[in-house]
């Protein structure tokens, strides 16, 4: 096992990224772990590696972009990135990140596709401890047991519907970006079609073809992704609902329940139950290795 500790600058240079990738490629062990603290707006350029990555946002929100779409990773969630998939990362706010890198052949049942996953309290603790174990050069037996537990727990993490494919057609992409900037759930399909200069039928077919989703489902997912960071930071449900264009908190709650199977308050209560209480986080969080 090994660990990598690099200072994080405001802008990731190509040389620094290459050093990170060299470490990931050269490190021994089925599972390795690293950590990094990042300022708001920090970006990591498009890259890939031979290990799959469990990218965990201990705090802050992370945007992961690939050729297949964009994924929002809220606090206390993670992104599973299979080996070999090129991805870029952007920090939305200050981010404390912990990652586990796994050899694809390390265990059966590891996910084969990109997913946002809900982190359990156990998994949060395992990843944080894996970073600290490597830093302290813990006994091989204990370290191996923790790494094995990580492999066993990854397939058990619940998948969250936080993928947000973006169309390649610039007419549709422009409308999607405007919606992400200011969600307006009451604007109709006809309004979107008119803005794109397309017929309703042509628009719906093109949107489905480009994103794999209906406009209605795409907008619900976009609204959910806009809501989660605000709810997690303590903004009241009613405020979030009105800010996102809903007429009432119950209407917003209905959408939220359809997407996640629970109400906003239920989601936050479950998150609070699973939240890791790390009284030693300051010691863990000093200058760990980046992505």
Residue pairs with C-beta under 8 A, 6 or more apart in sequence:
1 27
1 28
1 29
1 32
1 133
1 134
1 143
1 147
2 23
2 27
2 28
2 29
2 32
2 134
3 32
3 33
3 34
3 131
3 134
3 135
3 288
3 289
4 20
4 23
4 27
4 34
4 289
5 135
5 287
5 288
5 289
6 16
6 19
6 20
6 36
6 287
6 289
6 290
7 287
8 36
8 37
8 38
8 39
8 42
8 287
8 290
9 16
10 39
10 42
11 42
11 43
12 42
12 43
12 44
12 45
12 290
14 45
16 290
17 44
17 45
17 47
20 289
20 290
20 291
21 47
21 49
23 289
24 32
24 49
24 50
24 51
24 101
25 49
25 50
27 101
29 147
30 102
30 103
30 106
30 107
30 147
30 151
31 100
31 101
31 102
31 103
31 106
31 130
31 147
31 150
31 151
32 51
32 100
32 101
32 134
33 98
33 99
33 100
33 101
33 127
33 130
33 131
33 133
33 134
34 98
34 99
34 101
34 131
34 288
34 289
34 290
34 291
35 96
35 97
35 98
35 99
35 128
35 131
35 284
35 285
35 288
35 289
36 96
36 97
36 288
36 289
36 290
36 291
37 94
37 95
37 96
37 97
37 285
37 287
37 288
38 60
38 91
38 94
38 95
38 96
38 97
38 290
39 91
39 94
40 91
40 92
40 93
40 94
41 90
41 91
42 90
42 91
42 95
43 88
43 89
43 90
43 91
44 88
44 89
44 90
44 290
44 291
45 88
46 86
46 87
46 88
47 86
47 87
47 88
48 83
48 84
48 85
48 86
48 87
49 83
49 84
49 101
50 83
50 84
50 103
50 104
51 83
51 101
51 102
51 103
51 104
52 80
52 81
52 82
52 83
52 101
52 102
52 103
52 104
52 110
52 111
53 79
53 80
53 81
53 99
53 100
53 101
53 102
53 291
54 78
54 79
54 80
54 99
54 100
54 101
54 102
54 117
54 127
54 150
54 154
55 62
55 64
55 73
55 78
55 79
55 80
55 81
55 89
55 97
55 99
55 291
56 77
56 78
56 97
56 98
56 99
56 100
56 119
56 124
56 127
57 73
57 74
57 75
57 76
57 77
57 78
57 95
57 96
57 97
58 75
58 76
58 96
58 97
58 98
58 124
58 128
58 276
59 75
59 94
59 95
59 96
60 75
60 91
60 92
60 93
60 94
60 95
60 96
60 97
61 72
61 73
61 74
61 75
61 91
61 92
61 93
61 95
61 229
62 72
62 73
62 79
62 89
62 90
62 91
62 92
62 95
62 97
63 70
63 71
63 72
63 73
63 89
63 90
63 91
63 92
64 70
64 71
64 73
64 79
64 81
64 87
64 88
64 89
65 71
65 87
65 88
65 89
65 90
66 81
66 85
66 86
66 87
66 88
66 114
67 86
68 85
68 114
68 165
69 114
69 163
69 164
69 165
69 166
69 211
70 163
70 164
70 165
70 166
71 79
71 114
71 116
71 162
71 163
71 164
72 116
72 162
72 164
72 225
72 228
73 79
73 116
73 162
74 162
74 225
74 228
74 229
74 232
75 229
75 232
76 118
76 119
76 124
76 232
76 271
76 274
76 275
76 276
77 116
77 117
77 118
77 119
77 160
77 162
78 116
78 117
78 119
78 123
78 157
79 114
79 115
79 116
79 117
80 111
80 114
80 115
80 116
80 117
80 154
80 157
81 87
81 114
82 104
82 111
82 112
82 113
82 114
83 103
83 104
85 114
89 291
92 229
93 229
96 285
97 290
97 291
98 127
98 128
98 131
98 288
99 127
99 291
100 127
100 130
100 150
102 110
102 150
102 151
102 154
104 110
106 151
107 151
107 152
107 154
109 155
110 151
110 154
110 155
111 154
111 155
114 163
115 159
115 160
115 163
116 159
116 160
116 161
116 162
116 163
117 157
117 158
117 159
117 160
118 157
118 158
118 159
118 160
118 274
119 157
119 274
120 153
120 156
120 157
120 274
121 273
121 274
121 275
121 276
122 153
123 150
123 153
123 154
123 157
124 274
124 276
125 276
126 146
126 149
126 150
126 153
127 150
128 276
128 278
128 284
129 146
130 143
130 146
130 147
130 150
131 284
131 288
132 284
133 142
133 143
133 146
134 143
135 288
160 260
161 221
161 224
161 259
161 260
162 221
162 224
162 225
163 221
164 218
164 221
164 222
164 225
165 210
165 211
165 212
165 213
165 218
166 173
166 176
166 177
166 211
167 173
167 176
167 206
167 207
167 210
167 211
168 210
169 206
169 210
171 196
171 197
171 198
172 196
172 203
172 206
172 207
172 210
175 192
175 195
175 196
176 218
176 222
179 219
179 222
180 222
180 226
183 219
183 222
183 223
183 226
183 244
183 245
184 245
185 219
185 223
185 244
185 245
185 246
185 255
186 245
189 200
189 203
189 204
189 215
190 200
192 203
192 215
193 199
193 200
193 202
193 203
193 204
196 203
198 206
203 215
204 214
204 215
207 213
207 214
207 215
207 218
208 214
211 218
213 221
220 255
220 258
220 259
221 259
223 244
223 255
224 255
224 256
224 259
224 260
226 244
227 240
227 244
227 252
227 256
227 264
230 240
230 243
231 237
231 240
231 264
231 267
231 268
232 268
232 271
237 249
237 252
237 253
237 264
237 265
238 249
240 252
240 264
241 248
241 249
241 251
241 252
241 253
244 252
246 252
246 255
252 264
253 263
253 264
256 262
256 263
256 264
256 267
257 263
260 267
262 270
278 284
